[in-house]
């Protein structure tokens, strides 16, 4: 399978796991429908705030299934260094409990 197919499967499983814990991820689902998986993940990774979905996944102990984690898991789909660094930084903040931190000055 190619990386895009694997990413789609990863995100599908992520959404299913979230549902088992009571989180429906409505914004992310809409973004995937509107932009496709790769673009939705890229947009979330590059956003200048920790999105509500990432904060919710942190509470549910599902950060390894987040869009930001997908950037690390599928680096060929996200060649932009800014995308990867932003995703890694946001995951670190979420893991360290800084759920409400702004990412810009």
C-alpha distances in whole Angstrom, upper triangle without the diagonal:
4,7,8,6,7,10,11,10,12,15,15,16,18,20,21,22,24,26,27,29,30,29,27,26,28,27,24,23,25,24,20,22,24,21,18,16,16,19,21,19,21,24,24,24,26,29,32,33,31,30,31,28,27,31,30,27,29,32,29,28,25,24,21,19,21,20,21,19,16,17,18,15,13,15,14,14,17,19,22,24,26,23,22,26,27,24,25,29,29,27,30,32,31,31,34,35,36,35,37,37,37,35,37,41
4,6,5,6,9,10,11,12,14,16,17,18,20,21,23,24,26,27,29,31,28,27,25,27,26,22,22,24,22,18,20,22,19,16,14,13,16,18,17,18,21,22,21,23,26,30,30,29,28,30,27,26,30,29,26,29,31,29,28,24,24,21,19,20,18,19,18,14,15,16,13,10,13,10,10,14,16,19,21,23,20,20,23,24,22,23,27,26,25,28,31,29,30,33,34,35,33,35,35,35,32,35,38
4,5,5,6,9,10,10,12,14,15,16,18,20,21,22,24,26,27,28,26,25,23,24,23,20,20,22,19,16,19,20,17,14,11,10,14,15,14,15,18,19,18,20,23,26,27,25,25,26,23,22,26,26,23,25,28,26,25,21,20,17,16,16,14,16,14,11,11,12,10,7,9,8,7,11,13,16,18,20,17,16,20,21,18,19,23,23,21,24,27,26,26,29,31,31,30,32,31,31,29,31,35
4,5,5,6,9,10,10,12,14,15,16,18,20,21,23,24,26,27,24,23,21,22,21,17,17,18,16,13,15,16,14,10,8,7,11,13,12,13,16,17,17,19,21,25,26,24,23,25,22,21,25,25,22,25,28,26,25,21,20,18,16,16,13,15,15,11,12,14,11,8,11,9,7,11,13,16,19,20,17,16,20,20,18,20,23,23,22,25,27,26,26,30,31,31,29,31,31,30,28,30,34
4,5,5,6,9,10,11,12,14,15,17,18,20,21,23,25,26,24,22,21,22,21,18,17,19,17,14,15,18,16,12,10,10,14,15,14,16,19,19,19,22,24,27,28,26,25,26,23,23,26,25,23,25,28,26,25,21,21,18,16,17,15,17,16,13,14,16,13,11,14,13,11,14,17,20,22,23,20,20,23,23,20,22,26,25,23,27,29,27,28,31,32,32,30,32,33,33,31,33,37
4,5,5,6,9,10,11,12,14,15,16,18,20,21,23,24,22,21,20,22,21,18,17,20,18,15,17,19,17,14,11,11,15,15,14,16,19,19,18,21,23,27,27,25,24,25,21,21,24,24,21,23,26,23,22,18,18,15,13,14,13,15,13,10,12,13,10,8,12,12,11,14,16,19,21,22,19,18,21,22,19,20,23,23,21,24,26,25,25,28,29,30,28,31,31,31,29,32,36
4,5,5,6,8,10,10,12,14,15,16,18,20,21,22,20,19,17,19,18,14,14,17,15,12,15,17,14,11,8,8,12,12,10,12,15,15,14,17,19,23,23,21,20,21,18,17,21,21,18,20,23,21,20,16,16,13,11,11,10,12,11,7,9,11,8,7,10,11,9,11,14,17,18,19,16,15,19,19,15,17,20,19,18,21,23,22,22,26,26,27,25,27,27,28,26,28,32
4,5,5,6,9,10,11,12,14,15,17,19,20,21,19,17,15,17,17,13,12,15,13,10,12,14,13,9,6,8,12,11,11,13,16,15,16,19,21,24,24,22,20,21,18,18,22,21,18,21,23,21,21,17,17,15,12,13,11,14,13,10,12,14,12,11,14,14,12,14,17,19,21,22,18,18,22,21,18,20,23,21,20,24,25,23,24,28,28,28,26,28,29,29,27,30,34
4,5,5,6,8,10,11,12,14,15,17,19,20,18,17,16,18,18,15,14,17,16,13,15,18,16,13,10,12,15,14,13,16,19,18,18,22,23,26,26,24,22,22,19,19,22,21,18,21,23,20,20,16,17,14,11,13,12,15,14,11,14,15,12,12,16,16,14,17,20,22,24,24,21,20,23,23,19,21,24,23,21,24,26,24,24,28,28,29,27,29,30,31,29,32,36
4,5,5,6,9,10,11,12,14,15,17,18,17,16,15,17,17,14,14,17,16,13,16,18,17,14,10,12,15,14,12,15,17,16,16,19,21,24,23,21,19,20,16,16,19,18,15,17,20,17,16,13,13,11,8,9,9,12,10,8,11,12,9,10,14,15,13,15,18,20,21,22,18,17,20,20,16,18,21,19,17,20,22,20,20,24,24,25,23,26,27,28,26,29,33
4,5,5,6,9,10,10,12,14,15,16,14,13,11,13,14,10,10,13,12,9,12,15,14,11,8,10,13,11,9,13,15,13,14,17,18,22,21,18,16,17,13,13,17,16,13,16,18,16,16,12,12,11,8,8,8,11,10,8,11,13,11,11,15,16,14,15,19,20,21,21,17,17,20,19,15,17,20,18,16,20,21,19,20,23,23,24,22,24,25,25,24,27,31
4,5,5,6,9,10,11,13,15,15,14,12,12,13,15,11,10,13,13,10,12,16,15,12,10,13,15,13,13,16,18,16,18,21,21,25,24,21,19,19,15,16,19,17,15,18,20,17,17,14,15,14,10,11,11,15,14,12,15,17,15,15,18,19,17,18,22,24,25,25,21,21,24,23,19,21,24,21,20,23,24,22,22,26,26,27,24,26,28,28,28,31,34
4,5,5,6,9,10,11,13,14,13,13,13,15,17,14,13,16,16,14,16,19,19,16,13,15,18,16,15,18,20,18,19,22,23,26,24,22,20,19,15,16,18,16,14,17,18,15,15,11,13,12,8,11,12,15,13,12,15,16,14,15,19,20,18,20,23,25,26,26,22,21,24,23,19,21,23,21,19,22,24,21,21,25,24,26,23,26,28,29,28,31,35
4,5,5,6,9,10,11,12,11,11,10,13,14,11,11,15,15,13,15,18,18,15,12,14,17,14,12,16,17,15,16,19,20,22,21,18,16,16,12,12,15,13,10,13,15,12,12,8,10,9,5,7,9,12,11,10,14,15,13,14,18,20,18,18,22,23,24,24,20,19,21,20,16,18,20,18,16,19,20,17,17,21,21,22,20,22,24,25,25,28,31
4,5,5,6,9,10,10,8,7,7,10,12,9,8,12,13,11,13,16,16,15,12,15,17,14,13,17,17,15,17,20,20,23,21,18,16,15,11,12,15,12,10,14,15,12,14,10,12,12,8,9,10,14,13,13,16,18,16,17,20,22,20,20,24,25,26,25,21,21,24,22,18,20,22,19,18,21,22,18,19,23,22,23,20,23,24,25,25,28,32
4,5,5,6,9,10,9,9,10,13,15,13,11,15,16,14,16,19,20,17,15,18,20,17,17,20,21,19,20,24,24,26,25,22,19,18,14,15,17,14,12,16,16,13,14,11,14,14,10,12,14,17,16,15,19,20,18,19,23,24,22,23,27,28,29,29,25,24,27,25,22,23,25,22,20,24,24,21,21,25,24,26,23,25,27,29,29,32,35
4,5,5,7,9,9,10,11,14,16,14,14,17,18,17,19,22,22,20,17,19,21,18,17,21,22,19,20,24,23,26,24,20,18,17,13,14,15,13,10,13,13,10,11,8,11,11,8,11,13,16,15,15,18,19,17,19,23,25,23,24,27,28,29,28,25,24,25,24,20,21,23,21,18,21,22,18,18,22,21,23,21,24,26,27,27,31,34
4,5,5,6,5,7,8,11,13,12,12,15,16,15,17,20,21,19,17,19,20,17,16,20,20,17,18,22,21,23,21,18,15,13,10,11,12,9,8,11,11,8,10,8,10,12,9,10,12,15,14,15,18,19,18,20,23,25,23,23,27,28,28,27,24,23,25,23,19,21,22,19,17,20,20,17,17,21,19,21,18,21,23,25,25,28,32
4,5,5,5,5,8,11,14,13,12,15,17,16,17,20,21,20,18,21,22,19,19,22,22,19,21,25,24,26,24,20,18,16,12,14,15,12,11,14,14,11,13,11,14,15,12,13,15,18,18,18,21,23,22,23,26,28,26,26,30,31,31,30,27,26,28,26,23,24,26,22,21,24,24,20,21,24,22,24,21,23,26,27,28,31,35
4,6,8,9,12,14,17,16,16,19,21,20,21,24,25,23,21,24,25,22,21,25,25,22,24,27,26,29,26,23,20,18,15,16,17,13,12,15,14,10,12,11,15,15,13,15,18,20,19,20,23,24,22,24,28,30,28,28,32,33,33,32,29,28,30,28,24,26,27,24,22,24,25,21,21,24,23,25,22,25,27,29,30,33,37
4,6,9,11,14,17,16,16,19,21,20,22,25,25,24,22,24,25,22,21,25,24,21,23,26,25,27,24,20,18,16,13,14,14,10,10,12,10,7,10,10,13,15,13,14,17,19,18,20,23,24,23,25,28,30,28,28,32,32,32,31,28,27,28,26,23,24,25,22,20,22,22,18,18,21,20,22,19,22,24,27,28,31,34
4,6,9,12,15,15,15,17,19,19,21,23,24,24,22,25,25,22,21,25,24,21,23,26,25,26,23,20,18,15,12,14,14,10,11,14,12,9,13,12,15,17,15,15,18,20,20,21,24,25,25,26,29,32,29,29,33,33,33,32,29,28,30,27,24,26,26,23,21,24,23,19,20,23,21,22,19,21,24,26,28,31,34
4,6,9,11,11,11,14,16,16,18,20,21,20,19,21,22,18,18,21,20,17,20,22,21,23,20,17,14,11,9,11,11,8,8,12,11,9,12,11,13,15,13,13,15,17,18,18,21,23,22,24,26,29,26,26,30,30,30,28,25,25,26,24,21,23,23,20,19,21,21,17,18,21,19,20,17,19,22,23,24,28,31
4,6,9,9,8,11,13,13,14,17,18,18,16,19,20,16,17,20,19,17,19,22,20,23,20,18,14,12,9,13,13,10,11,14,14,12,15,13,15,17,14,13,14,17,18,18,21,23,22,23,26,28,25,25,29,29,30,28,25,25,27,24,21,24,24,21,20,23,23,19,21,24,22,22,19,20,23,24,25,28,31
4,6,6,6,9,10,11,12,14,15,15,14,16,16,13,13,16,15,13,16,18,17,19,17,14,11,9,6,10,11,9,9,13,13,12,15,12,13,15,12,11,11,14,16,16,18,20,20,21,23,25,22,22,26,25,26,25,21,22,23,21,18,21,21,18,17,21,20,17,19,22,20,20,17,18,20,21,22,25,28
4,6,5,6,9,10,11,12,14,15,14,17,16,13,14,17,15,14,17,19,17,20,18,16,12,11,9,12,14,12,13,16,17,16,18,16,17,19,16,14,14,17,19,18,20,23,23,23,25,27,23,23,27,27,28,26,23,24,25,22,20,23,24,20,20,24,23,20,22,25,23,23,19,20,22,22,23,25,29
4,5,5,6,9,10,10,12,13,13,15,14,10,12,14,12,10,14,16,14,16,15,13,10,9,8,11,13,12,13,16,17,17,19,17,17,19,16,13,12,15,17,17,18,21,22,22,23,25,22,21,24,24,25,23,20,21,23,20,18,21,21,18,19,22,21,18,21,24,22,21,17,18,20,19,20,22,25
4,5,5,6,9,10,10,10,9,12,11,7,9,12,10,9,12,14,13,16,15,13,10,10,8,10,13,12,12,15,17,16,18,15,14,16,13,10,9,12,14,13,15,18,18,18,20,21,18,18,21,21,22,21,17,19,20,18,15,19,20,16,17,20,20,17,20,23,21,21,18,18,20,20,20,22,26
4,5,5,6,9,10,10,9,13,12,9,11,14,13,12,15,17,16,20,19,17,14,13,11,13,16,14,14,18,19,18,19,16,17,18,14,13,11,15,17,15,17,20,20,19,22,23,19,20,23,23,25,24,20,21,24,21,19,22,23,20,20,24,23,21,23,26,25,24,21,22,24,24,24,26,29
4,5,5,6,8,9,10,13,12,9,12,14,13,12,16,17,16,19,19,18,14,14,12,15,18,17,17,20,22,21,23,20,20,21,17,15,14,17,19,18,19,22,22,21,23,24,20,20,24,24,26,24,21,23,25,22,20,23,24,21,22,25,25,23,25,28,26,26,22,23,24,24,24,25,29
4,5,5,6,7,8,10,8,5,9,11,9,9,13,14,13,17,16,16,13,14,12,14,17,17,17,20,22,21,22,19,19,20,16,14,12,14,17,15,16,20,20,19,20,21,17,17,20,20,22,20,17,19,21,19,17,21,22,19,20,23,23,21,24,26,25,24,21,22,23,22,21,23,26
4,5,5,5,5,8,8,5,8,11,10,11,13,15,15,19,19,18,15,16,13,15,19,18,17,20,22,21,22,19,18,18,15,13,11,14,16,14,15,18,18,16,18,19,15,16,19,20,22,21,17,19,22,19,17,21,22,20,20,24,24,22,24,27,27,26,23,24,25,24,23,25,29
4,6,6,8,11,10,9,12,14,13,14,17,18,18,22,22,21,18,18,16,18,21,20,20,23,25,24,25,22,22,22,18,17,15,18,20,17,19,22,21,20,22,22,18,19,22,23,25,24,21,23,25,23,21,25,26,23,24,28,27,25,28,31,30,29,26,27,28,27,26,28,32
4,6,9,11,9,8,12,13,12,13,16,17,17,20,21,21,18,19,17,19,22,22,22,25,26,26,27,24,23,24,20,18,16,18,21,18,19,23,23,21,22,22,18,19,22,22,24,23,20,22,25,22,21,25,26,23,24,28,28,26,29,31,30,29,26,26,27,26,25,26,30
4,7,8,6,6,9,10,9,12,14,15,15,19,20,20,17,19,17,19,22,22,21,24,26,26,26,23,22,22,19,17,14,16,19,16,16,20,20,18,19,18,15,15,18,18,21,20,17,19,22,20,18,22,23,21,22,26,26,25,27,30,29,28,25,26,26,25,24,25,28
4,6,6,6,9,10,11,12,14,16,17,20,21,21,18,20,17,19,22,22,21,24,26,25,25,22,21,20,17,16,13,15,17,14,15,18,17,15,17,16,13,14,17,18,21,20,17,18,22,20,18,21,23,22,22,26,26,25,27,30,29,29,26,27,27,26,25,26,30
4,6,5,6,9,10,11,12,14,16,19,20,19,17,18,15,16,20,19,18,21,23,22,22,18,17,17,14,12,9,12,13,10,11,15,14,12,14,14,10,12,15,16,19,18,15,16,19,18,15,18,21,19,19,23,23,22,24,27,27,26,24,25,25,25,23,25,29
4,6,5,6,9,10,11,12,14,18,19,18,17,19,17,17,20,21,19,21,24,23,23,19,18,17,15,13,9,11,13,10,9,13,12,10,11,11,7,8,12,13,15,15,12,13,16,15,14,17,19,18,18,21,23,22,23,26,27,26,24,25,25,24,22,24,27
4,5,5,6,9,10,10,12,16,17,17,16,18,16,17,20,21,20,22,25,24,24,21,19,19,17,14,11,12,15,12,11,15,15,13,14,13,10,9,13,12,15,14,11,14,16,15,14,17,19,18,18,22,22,22,24,27,27,25,23,24,24,22,20,22,25
4,5,5,6,9,10,11,14,15,15,13,15,13,13,17,17,16,19,22,21,21,18,17,17,14,12,8,11,13,11,11,15,15,14,15,16,12,12,15,15,17,15,12,14,17,14,13,16,18,16,17,20,20,19,22,24,24,23,20,21,21,20,19,21,24
4,6,5,6,9,10,14,14,13,12,14,12,12,15,16,15,17,20,19,19,16,14,14,12,9,5,7,10,8,7,11,12,11,12,13,10,9,13,13,14,13,10,11,14,12,10,13,15,13,13,17,18,17,19,21,22,21,19,20,20,19,17,20,23
4,5,5,6,9,12,14,14,13,16,14,14,17,19,17,19,22,22,22,19,16,16,15,12,8,8,11,10,8,11,13,11,11,12,9,7,10,10,11,10,7,9,12,10,9,12,14,13,14,17,18,18,20,22,23,21,19,20,20,18,16,18,21
4,5,5,6,10,11,12,11,14,13,13,16,18,17,19,22,22,22,19,17,18,16,13,9,10,13,12,11,15,16,15,15,16,13,11,14,12,14,11,9,12,13,11,10,14,15,13,15,18,18,17,20,22,22,20,18,18,18,16,14,16,19
4,5,5,9,9,9,7,10,10,9,12,14,14,15,18,18,19,16,14,15,13,10,7,7,11,11,10,13,15,15,15,17,14,12,15,14,15,12,9,11,13,9,8,12,13,10,12,15,15,14,17,19,19,17,15,15,15,14,13,15,19
4,6,9,9,9,9,13,12,10,13,15,14,15,18,19,18,16,13,14,13,10,7,5,9,9,8,10,13,13,12,15,13,10,13,11,11,9,6,8,9,6,5,9,9,8,10,13,13,13,15,17,18,16,15,16,15,14,12,14,18
4,6,9,10,11,14,14,13,15,18,17,18,21,22,22,20,16,17,17,13,11,9,13,13,11,13,16,15,14,16,14,11,13,10,11,7,6,8,9,6,7,10,10,9,12,14,14,15,18,19,19,17,16,16,15,13,10,11,15
4,6,7,8,12,12,11,14,16,16,17,20,21,21,19,17,18,18,14,12,11,14,15,13,16,19,18,18,20,17,14,16,14,14,11,9,12,12,8,9,12,11,10,13,15,14,14,17,19,18,16,14,13,12,10,9,10,14
4,7,9,12,14,13,14,17,18,17,20,22,22,21,18,20,20,16,14,13,16,18,16,18,21,21,20,22,20,17,19,16,15,12,11,13,12,8,10,13,11,9,13,14,12,14,17,17,17,14,13,11,10,7,5,6,10
4,6,9,11,10,10,14,15,15,17,19,19,18,16,18,18,15,14,12,16,17,16,18,21,22,21,24,22,19,21,18,18,14,13,15,14,10,11,13,11,8,12,13,11,11,15,15,14,11,9,8,7,5,5,8,11
4,7,8,6,7,10,11,11,13,15,16,15,12,15,15,12,12,10,13,15,15,17,19,20,20,23,21,19,21,19,18,15,14,15,14,10,10,12,10,6,9,11,8,8,12,13,11,9,7,7,7,7,8,11,14
4,5,5,6,9,10,11,13,15,16,14,12,15,14,11,11,11,14,15,15,18,19,20,21,24,21,19,22,20,20,17,15,16,16,12,11,14,13,9,11,14,12,10,14,15,14,12,9,9,10,10,11,14,17
4,6,5,6,9,10,11,12,14,13,12,16,15,12,12,13,15,17,18,20,21,22,24,26,24,22,25,24,24,21,18,19,19,16,15,17,16,12,13,15,13,11,14,16,13,12,9,9,12,12,14,17,20
4,5,5,6,9,10,10,12,10,10,13,11,8,9,11,13,14,15,18,18,20,21,24,21,20,23,22,23,20,18,18,19,16,13,16,16,12,12,15,14,11,14,16,14,14,10,12,14,15,16,19,22
4,5,5,6,9,10,10,9,7,10,10,7,8,8,10,12,13,15,16,18,19,22,20,18,22,21,20,18,16,16,16,13,11,12,12,9,8,11,10,7,10,13,11,11,8,10,12,13,14,17,20
4,5,5,6,9,10,10,9,12,12,10,12,12,13,16,17,18,20,22,23,26,24,22,25,24,23,21,19,18,18,15,13,14,14,10,10,12,10,7,9,11,9,9,6,8,11,13,14,17,20
4,5,5,6,9,9,9,12,12,10,12,13,14,16,18,19,20,22,24,27,25,24,27,26,26,24,21,21,21,18,16,17,17,13,12,15,13,10,12,14,12,12,9,11,14,16,18,21,24
4,5,5,6,5,5,9,8,7,10,11,11,13,16,17,17,19,21,24,22,21,25,24,24,22,19,19,19,17,14,15,16,12,10,13,13,9,10,13,12,13,11,14,16,18,18,22,25
4,5,5,6,5,9,10,9,12,12,12,15,17,17,18,20,22,25,24,22,25,25,24,22,20,19,19,17,14,14,14,11,9,11,10,6,7,10,8,10,8,12,14,16,17,21,24
4,6,8,9,12,13,12,15,15,15,18,20,20,21,24,26,29,27,26,29,28,28,26,23,23,22,20,18,18,17,14,13,14,13,9,10,12,9,12,10,13,15,18,20,23,26
4,5,8,11,11,11,15,15,15,17,20,20,20,23,25,28,26,26,29,29,28,27,24,23,23,21,18,19,19,16,14,16,15,12,11,14,13,15,13,16,19,21,22,26,29
4,6,8,9,10,14,14,13,15,18,18,18,21,23,26,25,24,27,27,26,25,23,21,21,20,17,16,17,15,12,13,14,10,9,12,12,14,13,17,19,21,22,26,28
4,5,5,7,11,11,10,12,15,15,15,17,20,23,22,21,24,25,24,23,20,19,20,18,15,15,16,14,11,13,14,11,10,14,14,16,14,17,19,21,21,25,28
4,5,5,9,8,7,10,12,12,12,15,17,20,19,18,21,21,21,20,17,15,16,15,11,11,13,10,7,10,11,8,8,12,12,13,12,15,16,18,18,22,25
4,6,9,8,6,8,11,10,10,13,15,18,17,17,20,21,20,20,17,15,16,15,12,11,14,12,9,11,14,11,10,14,15,17,16,19,20,21,20,24,27
4,7,8,6,7,11,11,10,12,15,18,16,16,20,21,21,20,17,15,17,16,13,13,16,14,11,14,16,13,13,17,17,18,17,20,21,22,21,25,28
4,5,5,6,9,10,10,12,14,17,15,15,18,18,18,17,14,13,15,13,10,11,13,11,9,12,13,11,12,15,15,16,14,17,18,19,18,21,25
4,5,5,7,9,10,10,12,15,12,12,15,15,16,15,11,11,13,12,8,11,13,11,10,14,14,13,14,17,18,18,16,18,18,18,17,20,24
4,5,5,7,9,10,11,14,13,11,14,13,13,12,9,8,10,8,5,7,9,7,7,10,12,11,12,15,16,15,14,16,16,16,14,17,21
4,5,5,6,9,10,14,13,12,15,15,15,14,11,9,11,11,7,8,11,10,7,11,13,11,12,15,16,17,16,19,18,19,17,21,24
4,5,5,6,8,11,10,9,13,14,14,15,11,10,13,12,9,10,14,13,11,14,16,15,15,19,20,20,19,21,21,21,20,22,26
4,6,5,6,9,8,6,9,10,11,11,8,6,9,10,7,8,12,11,11,14,16,15,16,19,20,20,19,21,20,20,18,20,24
4,6,6,9,10,8,10,12,11,12,10,7,9,11,8,8,11,12,10,13,15,15,15,18,20,20,20,22,21,22,19,22,25
4,6,9,9,10,12,14,14,16,13,10,13,14,11,11,15,15,13,15,18,17,17,20,22,23,22,25,24,25,22,25,29
4,6,6,7,9,12,13,15,12,10,14,15,12,13,17,17,15,18,21,20,20,23,25,25,24,26,26,26,23,26,29
4,5,5,6,9,10,12,10,8,11,13,11,12,15,16,15,18,20,20,21,23,25,25,24,26,25,25,22,24,27
4,5,6,9,11,14,12,11,14,16,14,15,19,20,19,21,24,24,24,27,29,28,28,30,28,28,25,26,30
4,6,9,11,13,10,10,14,15,13,15,18,18,18,21,23,23,24,27,28,27,26,28,27,26,23,25,28
4,6,8,9,7,7,11,11,10,12,15,16,16,18,20,21,22,24,26,25,24,25,24,23,20,21,25
4,6,9,8,8,11,13,12,14,16,18,18,20,22,23,24,26,28,27,26,27,26,24,21,22,25
4,5,5,7,9,10,11,13,15,16,17,19,20,22,23,25,26,25,24,25,23,21,18,19,22
4,5,5,6,8,10,11,12,14,15,16,18,20,21,22,24,23,23,24,21,20,16,17,20
4,5,5,6,8,10,10,12,14,15,16,18,20,21,22,20,20,21,18,17,13,14,17
4,6,5,6,9,10,11,12,14,15,16,18,20,21,20,19,20,18,17,13,15,18
4,6,5,6,9,10,11,12,14,15,16,18,20,19,19,20,18,18,15,16,20
4,5,5,6,9,10,11,12,14,15,16,18,17,17,19,16,15,12,14,17
4,5,5,6,9,10,11,12,14,15,17,15,15,15,13,12,9,11,14
4,5,5,6,9,10,11,12,14,15,14,14,15,14,14,11,14,18
4,6,5,6,9,10,10,12,14,14,14,16,14,15,12,15,18
4,5,5,6,9,10,11,12,11,12,13,11,12,9,12,15
4,5,5,6,9,10,11,9,9,11,9,10,8,12,15
4,5,5,6,8,10,10,10,13,12,13,12,16,19
4,5,5,6,9,9,10,13,11,13,12,16,18
4,5,5,6,5,7,9,8,10,10,13,16
4,5,5,6,5,9,9,12,12,16,18
4,5,8,9,12,12,15,15,19,21
4,6,8,11,11,14,14,18,20
4,6,9,9,13,14,18,19
4,6,6,9,11,14,16
4,6,9,11,14,16
4,7,9,12,14
4,6,9,11
4,6,8
4,7
4
